[in-house]
Amino acid sequence: MSEVFETLKARVAGNGPLQVVLLLALIAVLLSPALRAEFLWDDFEQIVNSTTIDDPSRIPFYFTHNVVQSAGGEGRGADGVDTYRPLFMVALAAVYQINGPDPFWFHFAVLAAHLLVCLLLWNLGIRWLDSRLATALAVFFFACHPVSAEAYLWSSALPEPLAAAGLLGAVLILDRRAGESRDGPCIWVGAIAAGLVFLAGLFAKEVVLVALPALGLFLVISRGVRLRNLVPVATAGIVFVLFRTAALSGLQATGADSVQRLQALKVYPILVVDGLVAMLTMQPIGIRHLSWEYATFSWGASTGAAALCLALLAATYAARRSLPLALAAALTTGLMLFPIALVATVPGWGGFGRYLYLPLAITALALAELGLKAHHSLKVSKPRLWWAVPLIVATALIVEQIGLRHALWVYANQENLANAAIEIFPDGPDGWEWLGNAYIEKGDLEEARECYQAATERGPELFRPRHNLAAALLYTGQPAEALEQLEILDSLHQPTAPGSKVAVTALMELGRWDEAAERLVVSLDRDPGYVPLADMATRLLSEHPRPDELREWLSLELAQPEHRQSASVIQPMIGD
């Protein structure tokens, strides 16, 4: 048996392709429970309820519209969205053709993309670290990290590995070509190929553009790539920006005012420190809503975080000759989190771990580089402590696997995701709203109402929690309380068609028929195409205690010019 083991060990040790196949197979097995997970969060808008991804002929449409419009969203929910990811939408459409909105295949797609990134990281690691074992450990650490699991255990996070693959693929091409030939046509063929691969990554998600300076600097200073060979990837960035600007009618369609920009500047160093801590501690696990978590941080905290960031940057710069990947990791993390600081100021914007996906890839290699240096130094200077680095690595990987088990549970269904969000930050409204939605799906209106109440208390100005609370109150036999919530909602936001439906229903249940009719007419003037409101008109006509009076009132009211829209819906129901 020992001879067989030694033979297998020798065969694996001398076979690089077999090593990476075994590594990827191990990662795939560990992540395979994700294939049984349900759709979560934005999956419903971008996949389940999309009106476009079932039709491959709509693919050109994706390249001229933002993400929400590409998925079929319209109106206020789609206007001014500043995300442009046509290749992401193409990928969703391609997966949809397999078996429709089947979560298995969408999870399979994101895991396949994640494994592709792991393969690219392996190829970079064996070139940069000169150690297959260290590379394998770095790739494994990256692949199973529970915080960045948001990027590979959630279907709608498919842009993260696709974009990372585009950037890392371009870097690998440039690095290999620079090693083979510094001049001549070969290097330029490679440089152009790198530009095309990078452009594909940008079409998956735009944020990798800001990581290009960090990795480009590393390639030039540490890997011998000439600056002029980066021209094609820089050109790809310019081409992408032109496409994006044309599609969104500007560089940033939503536009941030000066107050939001100042707030983003304040939270930026906090976000960077938070990201570094999360990568090292592998906590917290789940969807975070940073606007609520960071709301209480002062400028003093921001200044302290900025000082720490500058100290770390100075340390990595000082060690750039012996630890070049440390500087690359620091710059990549800082640059990629810079645009995230802006969305971290938007109430209700969820996400954290997926933004660390690419920074973690470079950081994993940097940690492996540091571990190699430390292990070698200890073996030479303090041989009795040779075990220290292996022990730290083994402990970290064990802790990571425990975290991964929890991450697989968190991203298995909407209820688990909601509970994790509440555990991370119980004072935020979003987790409570999600949990209420999960109880609605289970038919538990009482529990849903309590969750929506908790969400409303934590975010009194938010629309969805209060609207859902009003609906839950109505359907648990409290129409008067539902109306109170809707009155508050109308004072904070413009009335909506779903809210009007709840209001009309509550007024009818309270016997306030005249008010119900007035609210219905005004609501249909605003949203004549909302079918549930038309259904409410039918119900009102059939249940009103004095139908003749109602018809007479409607005939007079609908004759007014300002009610042309509602007349087009109601008039056919009551006749001439």
Sequence and secondary structure as in RCSB ss.txt:
>XXXX:A:sequence
MSEVFETLKARVAGNGPLQVVLLLALIAVLLSPALRAEFLWDDFEQIVNSTTIDDPSRIPFYFTHNVVQSAGGEG
RGADGVDTYRPLFMVALAAVYQINGPDPFWFHFAVLAAHLLVCLLLWNLGIRWLDSRLATALAVFFFACHPVSAE
AYLWSSALPEPLAAAGLLGAVLILDRRAGESRDGPCIWVGAIAAGLVFLAGLFAKEVVLVALPALGLFLVISRGV
RLRNLVPVATAGIVFVLFRTAALSGLQATGADSVQRLQALKVYPILVVDGLVAMLTMQPIGIRHLSWEYATFSWG
ASTGAAALCLALLAATYAARRSLPLALAAALTTGLMLFPIALVATVPGWGGFGRYLYLPLAITALALAELGLKAH
HSLKVSKPRLWWAVPLIVATALIVEQIGLRHALWVYANQENLANAAIEIFPDGPDGWEWLGNAYIEKGDLEEARE
CYQAATERGPELFRPRHNLAAALLYTGQPAEALEQLEILDSLHQPTAPGSKVAVTALMELGRWDEAAERLVVSLD
RDPGYVPLADMATRLLSEHPRPDELREWLSLELAQPEHRQSASVIQPMIGD
>XXXX:A:secstr
 HHHHHHHHHHHHT HHHHHHHHHHHHHHHHGGGGG    TTHIIIIIS SSTT GGGHHHHTTS HHHHTT  G
GGTTT     HHHHHHHHHHHHHHSS HHHHHHHHHHHHHHHHHHHHHHHHHHTS HHHHHHHHHHHHT SSGGG
GTSSGGGTHHHHHHHHHHHHHHHHHHHHHH SSSHHHHHHHHHHHHHHHHHHHH GGGGGGHHHHHHHHHHHS  
 GGGGHHHHHHHHHHHHHHHHHHTSSSSS   HHHHHHHHHHHHHHHHHHHHHHHH    S   HHHHTTT  HH
HHHHHHHHHHHHHHHHHHTTTT HHHHHHHHHHHHHHTTHHHHTTSTT   SGGGGHHHHHHHHHHHHHHHHHHH
HHHHHH GGGTTHHHHHHHHHHHHHHHHHHHHHHHTTSHHHHHHHHHHH TTSHHHHHHHHHHHHHHT HHHHHH
HHHHHHHH TT HHHHHHHHHHHHHTT HHHHHHHHHHHHHHS   HHHHHHHHHHHHHTT HHHHHHHHHHHHH
H TT HHHHHHHHHHHHH SSHHHHHHHHHHHHTSGGGHHHHHHHHHHH  
